[in-house]
Amino acid sequence: MRTLISTAFISLDGVVEAPGGEPGYRNSGWTFKDIEFVPEAFEIKGREQQEATAMLMGRTSYEAFSPVWPDMEEFAHYRTMPKYVVSTTLTDQDLVANWGRTTILRSLDEVAALKETEGGPIIVHGSATLNHGLSDAGLIDRYHLLVYPLLLGAGKRLFSTTDKDTQKLKLVEHEVYGNGLQKQVLEVVR
């Protein structure tokens, strides 16, 4: 079974919305405002590209990433990696041509079936709504979190508010940086 990894920039109060400057959110671009850049904190981002063999995202994140990421040198490994977009509305005509093979999945059942295929880890970037469904369905195996020392209040959150049984996590890697940023790698305990 393939490992499904959710990776996120997240505020201390759980917000993941618009970290890179996406329009429409009052705190858009919060990852780069008032936080000193510490390169070593982002080592995990390069490691994720080397470890992952496929990328999974929701429609909103696909629409935000696909016009930009194909041409960004820092995401070069993702260009040729198979991509999967979970959406009930996206069509093949909506997909960009310069970002490698992209497959549209219509349900979490299709994500579960993808996890059963041969291959290495699948990485999930962004995709707050998709993360809620994946977590609630027990499909996420690991979290890679860069936790920012910020309280953003309103905004999309990584974790759902579904009333469910406790889900235990095991901290397998952790580091704190001089700017207050924390790296947390957590495995889901089954």
N, C-alpha and C positions, 0 to 999 in steps of 0.2 A: 504494500500500500504506500502511496506517495504521501509525503509530509506536506501539510498546508501551513504556511507561515504568514501571519498577519504582521505587517510592518507599518509603524506609524510614528509621526511626530505628534506628540500629545501634550497638552497643558496639564498641570497638576490636578486640575478639576475635570479632566477627561475629554476636553474639546479637541477635535481633530480637523475642524472645518478651516479651509482656505489657508493652510500654513505657508504656501508659496506665493500668495498674492492674488488668488482667484477672486474675481469681482463678486460683489453682492453681500459680503460679510463685513460687518463694521470693523473687526480686528484683522482683516485680511493681511497676510504677510507677516504674521506674528512671530514666525521662527527667526526672522532676520531683523526685527525691530528691537532695539534696546538690549539685545543679547550679544555679547562679544562672541565672535566666531572663533571656535577652537577646532582646528582641523582634525585632531585625533578623535574627537567625538563622532566623526562621520566615517570612520574606518569601516564600521559595520555596513554602510551602504555599498561600498565596493565589494565587501565579502558576500553580501546578498546576491549581487549580480553574478559572482563566480559560483555560488552554491545553487542558485535556482536554475531550473531547467524549463520553466514555463511561468507566465505571469497571468494572474486572474484579477479582474476588476469589474466593478459595476459600470453601468452606462454613463453616469455623470462623470466618474473619474476617467473613463475612456475618452469622453468628449473633451475633457480638460487636458489630458496628457497627449493624445494622438496628434494634435497640431504642433506640439512643441518637442516632445521627447525624441522623436525619430532623428532630429538634427542636432541633438545635444551630445557632445563628446563624452560627458560624464555618464551617459546612459547608453553608450555604444553597444554593450553586450546585450541589451534588451532588444536591439534592432532585429536580430535574427531569431530570437527566442520565440517559440509559439506563445500566442496570447489568446486568452479566453475572456469573453465579456458576457456577464450575466445580465440579460435584459429581455423583457417581454415586448419591447417596442422597437429596438434597433434592428435594422435590416442590413443585408450585405452591401447595399448601395451606400450606407452610411459609414462604411469602414474606409480608412485611409489606405492608399496603395503602397506607401513607402515605409511601412513598419513591420514587414514580415507577415507571416501567416496568422490570421486572426479568425477564431471560431466563436460564433454566438451560441451561448448556452441559455436555455429558456427557464431553467428551474434549479433549485438546490439539489434535486434528485440527479440532475445531469452533472452537477459538481461532485456529488458523492460517487457517481460512476467514473468520473475523471480520476478521482483519487484512487480508484481500484486498478487503474491502468499501470503499465510498466513505465518507469521513468523516475527521475529525481524530484526534489522539492518544487512546490508551486508557491510563488510569492504573491501576496495580495497587497497592493499599494492603494492608499486612499480608501474610497469605497465604504463610507460609514454605514450606509443602509445595508449593503451586502454583508459587512462584518457582523451586524446584528443577527442576520439570518444564519450566517455560517456558525456563529457562536451558539445560538439557540439550538441549532441542529447537531451540535457536537462535532463539527467538521474541522475546526481549527486545532492544530497540534502544537503550535508554538507562536509566541508573540515576540517581536523585536520592537522595543519601544525606546524612543528618545524622548524623555520626559523633561519638559521645559519648566523652569521655576516661575510660572505665570498662572494667574487665575483669570480666565477669560469670561467666565459667567456663561451667557447664552452661546449657543452654537451646537453644531452636530457633534455627538459624542461617539467614541469608539465602541463602548459597551452598551448593550441594550438594557432597557428597564423591564424586561419581561420577568414576571414572577416565576422563578424556576429554582430547582435544587442548587445548592452550593456547587460551584465548579472550582476545584482546587488547582493551583498553579505551583510549579516548582521553579524557584529562581536558580538558573544555571550559569548566568553570567551577569555581572554588575560592575559598573564603574561610575564614579562621580568626577566631574571635571570642574576646573577652577571657575567657570562661568555659571555654575549651578546646574548645568545640564546633567541628567542621569541616563545612562544606558542600562536597560533592563531586558534581559533575555529570559523568557519564562516558558516552560513546557507545561502543557495541559496534562494533568495527572488523570489517568483513566482507571 
